[in-house]
Amino acid sequence: MKTKSSISNKSVVTLLIIAMLFSCSKKLDQIQISNKTDFLPVSIAENINTKYTDSGRLTSILVSSKMINFSNQDLPFYEFPEGIHLTLFDKKKASSTVVSNHAVAYSETDLIDLRGDVVLTTANSDTLFSDQLYYDQKKEWLFTDFPVKFRTKDYITNGNGFDANQDFSNAQVLEVTGRFYIAE
C-alpha cells in the first residue's frame, strides 16, 4: 500500500527532473540564439565608393555594389560578396585596377583578400589573372601563392605565385611553370 509521502516524494522528484530539463533546454536555446547573433553584421551598405588616402595622397578607390560590415568580430572585417573594383594609384598618380568576384577587407591588418576571377591590369597594360590575390594597403604590396598567368607586352608567364609593389616596378611571377614569347 502506498503512502502519501511516497507519492509526493516521487511527484517532487519527477517535477524537479522536468524543471531541470526545461531549464537546460531554455539555456541551450539562449546559447544557440546568442551564437547566431554574435555573427550578425553591424550594417549592410550598397553602392560603395570609398577613397583611401595616405598623407593627403590618394592611394586607392574601392567600388562595390554591396558591403557587409563585421566590425563587431574579434578580427573585424568587411565582406564584399558581389565583388569589387579596386583602383590603385602609385606615387606618380598612374593607376592600376583589380577586379574580383568576392573580397574581404580586414580592418586591423589593412589586408584585402580578393577571390574569384581576379584580374589585375597595371598602368602599363600588363595583366595578371588568378583565383586569389592579397593587397596589403600598409605596404602597398600585392601577392599570392595561387597559380597565376601574367601577360606583359612581350610574354605570357605562368607560375605558382606573384609578388609586386603597387607601381609594379618590382613585379615577379613565382615558381614559373611556363613562359611564352608573344610574336607581333
Backbone hydrogen bonds in HBPLUS format (Angstrom, degrees):
<---DONOR---> <-ACCEPTOR-->    atom                        ^
c    i                          cat <-CA-CA->   ^        H-A-AA   ^      H-
h    n   atom  resd res      DA  || num        DHA   H-A  angle D-A-AA Bond
n    s   type  num  typ     dist DA aas  dist angle  dist       angle   num
A0007-ILE N   A0003-THR O   3.30 MM   4  6.55 156.3  2.36 146.9 152.9     1
A0008-SER N   A0004-LYS O   2.97 MM   4  6.13 163.0  2.00 150.9 156.0     2
A0009-ASN N   A0005-SER O   2.88 MM   4  5.95 150.0  1.97 142.2 150.4     3
A0010-LYS N   A0006-SER O   3.17 MM   4  6.24 162.3  2.20 140.3 144.4     4
A0011-SER N   A0007-ILE O   3.00 MM   4  6.16 157.1  2.05 146.2 153.2     5
A0012-VAL N   A0008-SER O   2.87 MM   4  6.00 154.3  1.93 143.6 150.4     6
A0013-VAL N   A0009-ASN O   2.95 MM   4  6.16 163.9  1.98 150.0 154.1     7
A0014-THR N   A0010-LYS O   2.90 MM   4  6.04 162.9  1.93 148.8 153.8     8
A0015-LEU N   A0011-SER O   2.86 MM   4  6.02 161.1  1.90 147.3 152.8     9
A0016-LEU N   A0012-VAL O   2.88 MM   4  6.10 155.4  1.94 149.3 156.1    10
A0017-ILE N   A0013-VAL O   2.98 MM   4  6.22 160.4  2.02 152.1 156.8    11
A0018-ILE N   A0014-THR O   2.95 MM   4  6.19 164.5  1.98 153.2 157.4    12
A0019-ALA N   A0015-LEU O   2.85 MM   4  6.00 159.2  1.90 148.1 154.5    13
A0020-MET N   A0016-LEU O   2.88 MM   4  6.08 157.5  1.93 148.5 154.5    14
A0021-LEU N   A0017-ILE O   2.98 MM   4  6.22 159.3  2.02 149.8 155.2    15
A0022-PHE N   A0018-ILE O   2.99 MM   4  6.25 166.0  2.01 154.1 157.3    16
A0023-SER N   A0019-ALA O   2.85 MM   4  5.98 156.0  1.91 147.1 154.7    17
A0024-CYS N   A0020-MET O   2.83 MM   4  6.00 161.6  1.86 152.1 156.5    18
A0025-SER N   A0021-LEU O   2.85 MM   4  5.97 158.0  1.90 147.0 154.0    19
A0026-LYS N   A0022-PHE O   2.91 MM   4  6.07 156.6  1.96 146.5 152.0    20
A0027-LYS N   A0023-SER O   3.06 MM   4  6.30 156.3  2.11 144.1 150.4    21
A0028-LEU N   A0024-CYS O   2.86 MM   4  6.09 158.1  1.91 151.9 158.1    22
A0029-ASP N   A0025-SER O   2.93 MM   4  6.18 158.6  1.98 147.7 153.5    23
A0030-GLN N   A0026-LYS O   2.91 MM   4  6.16 154.2  1.98 145.2 152.6    24
A0031-ILE N   A0027-LYS O   2.88 MM   4  6.14 153.7  1.95 148.7 155.7    25
A0032-GLN N   A0028-LEU O   2.90 MM   4  6.15 162.1  1.93 152.1 156.9    26
A0033-ILE N   A0029-ASP O   2.89 MM   4  6.10 159.6  1.93 149.9 155.5    27
A0034-SER N   A0030-GLN O   2.82 MM   4  5.94 156.9  1.87 144.0 151.3    28
A0035-ASN N   A0031-ILE O   2.85 MM   4  6.10 158.5  1.90 152.0 157.0    29
A0036-LYS N   A0032-GLN O   3.08 MM   4  6.28 151.7  2.16 143.1 150.5    30
A0037-THR N   A0033-ILE O   2.97 MM   4  6.20 158.2  2.02 152.8 158.4    31
A0038-ASP N   A0034-SER O   2.92 MM   4  6.03 134.5  2.13 144.0 156.3    32
A0040-LEU N   A0037-THR O   3.30 MM   3  5.16 164.3  2.33 106.9 106.2    33
A0042-VAL N   A0069-ASN O   2.70 MM  27  5.44 151.6  1.78 162.4 170.1    34
A0069-ASN N   A0043-SER O   2.83 MM  26  5.17 170.0  1.84 155.3 158.3    35
A0045-ALA N   A0067-MET O   2.78 MM  22  5.14 168.0  1.79 157.2 161.4    36
A0067-MET N   A0045-ALA O   2.81 MM  22  5.14 160.2  1.85 149.8 152.0    37
A0047-ASN N   A0065-SER O   2.96 MM  18  4.27 156.5  2.02 104.9 108.4    38
A0048-ILE N   A0064-SER O   2.68 MM  16  5.07 139.9  1.83 158.8 167.9    39
A0064-SER N   A0048-ILE O   3.02 MM  16  5.07 155.3  2.08 131.8 136.5    40
A0050-THR N   A0062-LEU O   2.81 MM  12  5.11 161.1  1.84 155.5 156.3    41
A0062-LEU N   A0050-THR O   2.77 MM  12  5.11 162.8  1.80 154.3 158.7    42
A0052-TYR N   A0060-SER O   2.81 MM   8  5.21 171.9  1.82 154.4 156.2    43
A0059-THR N   A0052-TYR O   2.85 MM   7  5.70 165.2  1.87 146.4 151.4    44
A0060-SER N   A0052-TYR O   3.41 MM   8  5.21 161.3  2.45 133.9 133.6    45
A0054-ASP N   A0057-ARG O   2.83 MM   3  5.19 152.7  1.91 141.1 148.8    46
A0057-ARG N   A0054-ASP O   3.00 MM   3  5.19 164.7  2.02 113.2 116.8    47
A0089-PHE N   A0059-THR O   2.83 MM  30  4.92 171.0  1.83 137.1 136.6    48
A0061-ILE N   A0087-THR O   2.84 MM  26  5.09 146.3  1.96 141.1 151.0    49
A0087-THR N   A0061-ILE O   2.85 MM  26  5.09 165.7  1.87 150.5 155.2    50
A0063-VAL N   A0085-HIS O   2.95 MM  22  5.16 157.5  2.00 143.7 150.9    51
A0085-HIS N   A0063-VAL O   2.86 MM  22  5.16 146.9  1.96 152.3 160.0    52
A0068-ILE N   A0079-GLU O   2.79 MM  11  5.07 162.3  1.82 150.7 156.6    53
A0079-GLU N   A0068-ILE O   2.87 MM  11  5.07 162.7  1.90 149.1 151.8    54
A0070-PHE N   A0077-PHE O   2.85 MM   7  5.24 152.7  1.93 161.5 169.5    55
A0073-GLN N   A0070-PHE O   3.32 MM   3  5.98 156.0  2.39 122.5 122.2    56
A0077-PHE N   A0070-PHE O   3.42 MM   7  5.24 159.2  2.47 101.7 106.6    57
A0107-SER N   A0076-PRO O   3.13 MM  31  5.68 146.8  2.25 126.5 136.1    58
A0078-TYR N   A0105-ALA O   2.81 MM  27  5.12 148.7  1.91 141.6 152.2    59
A0105-ALA N   A0078-TYR O   2.81 MM  27  5.12 162.9  1.84 153.6 158.0    60
A0080-PHE N   A0103-ALA O   2.74 MM  23  5.00 161.6  1.78 161.4 156.9    61
A0083-GLY N   A0080-PHE O   3.14 MM   3  5.44 161.7  2.18 117.3 117.8    62
A0103-ALA N   A0080-PHE O   3.17 MM  23  5.00 143.3  2.31 122.9 132.2    63
A0084-ILE N   A0100-SER O   3.12 MM  16  5.66 141.5  2.27 134.7 144.6    64
A0100-SER N   A0084-ILE O   3.22 MM  16  5.66 157.3  2.27 147.9 151.4    65
A0086-LEU N   A0098-VAL O   2.74 MM  12  5.01 175.9  1.74 161.6 162.4    66
A0098-VAL N   A0086-LEU O   2.72 MM  12  5.01 149.4  1.82 147.7 157.1    67
A0088-LEU N   A0096-SER O   2.72 MM   8  5.16 163.8  1.75 153.3 159.0    68
A0096-SER N   A0088-LEU O   2.87 MM   8  5.16 151.0  1.95 145.3 154.9    69
A0090-ASP N   A0094-ALA O   2.99 MM   4  5.56 159.4  2.03 154.3 159.9    70
A0093-LYS N   A0090-ASP O   2.94 MM   3  5.16 159.0  1.98 116.3 118.8    71
A0097-THR N   A0121-THR O   2.83 MM  24  5.24 157.1  1.88 150.0 155.3    72
A0121-THR N   A0097-THR O   2.78 MM  24  5.24 158.1  1.83 151.0 158.7    73
A0099-VAL N   A0119-VAL O   2.91 MM  20  5.31 153.3  1.98 142.5 151.3    74
A0119-VAL N   A0099-VAL O   2.92 MM  20  5.31 156.6  1.97 150.8 158.3    75
A0101-ASN N   A0116-GLY O   2.88 MM  15  4.94 159.2  1.92 145.1 149.8    76
A0102-HIS N   A0115-ARG O   3.01 MM  13  5.19 136.7  2.21 161.7 160.7    77
A0115-ARG N   A0102-HIS O   2.87 MM  13  5.19 174.0  1.88 152.3 151.3    78
A0104-VAL N   A0113-ASP O   2.95 MM   9  5.15 146.1  2.07 135.6 146.5    79
A0113-ASP N   A0104-VAL O   2.76 MM   9  5.15 168.5  1.78 156.0 157.0    80
A0106-TYR N   A0111-LEU O   2.83 MM   5  5.38 169.7  1.84 166.8 165.7    81
A0110-ASP N   A0106-TYR O   2.93 MM   4  5.57 128.1  2.21 145.0 156.9    82
A0137-GLN N   A0110-ASP O   2.90 MM  27  5.42 160.5  1.94 171.9 167.5    83
A0112-ILE N   A0135-TYR O   2.90 MM  23  5.10 158.1  1.94 141.5 148.9    84
A0135-TYR N   A0112-ILE O   2.89 MM  23  5.10 151.0  1.97 144.0 152.7    85
A0114-LEU N   A0133-LEU O   2.85 MM  19  5.16 164.0  1.87 161.0 163.0    86
A0133-LEU N   A0114-LEU O   2.94 MM  19  5.16 151.1  2.02 145.0 148.8    87
A0116-GLY N   A0131-ASP O   2.87 MM  15  4.79 152.3  1.94 139.1 135.5    88
A0118-VAL N   A0130-SER O   2.82 MM  12  5.23 135.4  2.02 157.3 167.5    89
A0130-SER N   A0118-VAL O   3.08 MM  12  5.23 155.9  2.14 146.3 149.6    90
A0120-LEU N   A0128-LEU O   2.91 MM   8  4.97 164.0  1.93 145.1 150.5    91
A0128-LEU N   A0120-LEU O   2.78 MM   8  4.97 157.6  1.83 145.1 152.9    92
A0122-THR N   A0126-ASP O   2.80 MM   4  5.22 163.3  1.83 153.8 159.4    93
A0125-SER N   A0122-THR O   2.96 MM   3  5.07 159.0  2.01 113.1 115.3    94
A0127-THR N   A0151-ARG O   2.79 MM  24  5.08 158.6  1.84 146.2 153.0    95
A0151-ARG N   A0127-THR O   2.67 MM  24  5.08 167.3  1.68 161.5 161.9    96
A0129-PHE N   A0149-LYS O   2.80 MM  20  5.15 153.2  1.87 149.6 158.5    97
A0149-LYS N   A0129-PHE O   2.97 MM  20  5.15 146.5  2.09 144.2 151.9    98
A0134-TYR N   A0143-PHE O   2.80 MM   9  5.32 170.1  1.81 161.4 164.5    99
A0143-PHE N   A0134-TYR O   3.02 MM   9  5.32 154.1  2.09 140.0 146.5   100
A0136-ASP N   A0141-TRP O   2.75 MM   5  5.12 168.4  1.77 164.9 166.0   101
A0140-GLU N   A0136-ASP O   2.74 MM   4  5.47 116.3  2.15 138.7 156.5   102
A0141-TRP N   A0136-ASP O   3.10 MM   5  5.12 151.4  2.19 134.5 142.6   103
A0166-GLN N   A0140-GLU O   2.94 MM  26  5.26 124.3  2.25 162.0 150.6   104
A0142-LEU N   A0164-ALA O   2.84 MM  22  5.26 169.9  1.85 161.1 164.6   105
A0164-ALA N   A0142-LEU O   2.88 MM  22  5.26 151.3  1.97 159.4 158.2   106
A0144-THR N   A0162-PHE O   2.95 MM  18  5.28 142.4  2.09 149.0 147.9   107
A0162-PHE N   A0144-THR O   3.00 MM  18  5.28 152.0  2.08 133.9 136.1   108
A0148-VAL N   A0159-GLY O   2.83 MM  11  5.39 158.4  1.88 143.2 147.0   109
A0159-GLY N   A0148-VAL O   3.07 MM  11  5.39 154.3  2.14 143.7 145.4   110
A0150-PHE N   A0157-THR O   2.79 MM   7  5.14 165.8  1.81 149.3 154.1   111
A0157-THR N   A0150-PHE O   2.86 MM   7  5.14 165.4  1.88 143.0 147.6   112
A0152-THR N   A0155-TYR O   2.79 MM   3  5.26 166.8  1.80 162.4 166.8   113
A0182-ILE N   A0154-ASP O   2.69 MM  28  5.14 165.0  1.71 148.8 146.5   114
A0156-ILE N   A0180-PHE O   2.91 MM  24  5.21 149.7  2.01 145.3 155.0   115
A0180-PHE N   A0156-ILE O   2.85 MM  24  5.21 162.3  1.88 150.3 156.4   116
A0158-ASN N   A0178-GLY O   2.78 MM  20  5.14 166.8  1.80 152.5 157.2   117
A0177-THR N   A0158-ASN O   2.82 MM  19  5.48 160.5  1.86 126.8 133.6   118
A0160-ASN N   A0174-LEU O   2.92 MM  14  5.68 135.0  2.13 144.6 153.2   119
A0160-ASN N   A0175-GLU O   3.29 MM  15  5.23 136.6  2.49 108.7 120.1   120
A0174-LEU N   A0161-GLY O   2.87 MM  13  4.69 168.2  1.88 116.5 120.3   121
A0163-ASP N   A0172-GLN O   3.05 MM   9  5.51 148.6  2.15 153.0 162.2   122
A0172-GLN N   A0163-ASP O   2.88 MM   9  5.51 150.7  1.97 154.3 164.0   123
A0168-PHE N   A0165-ASN O   3.06 MM   3  5.21 158.0  2.11 109.7 116.4   124
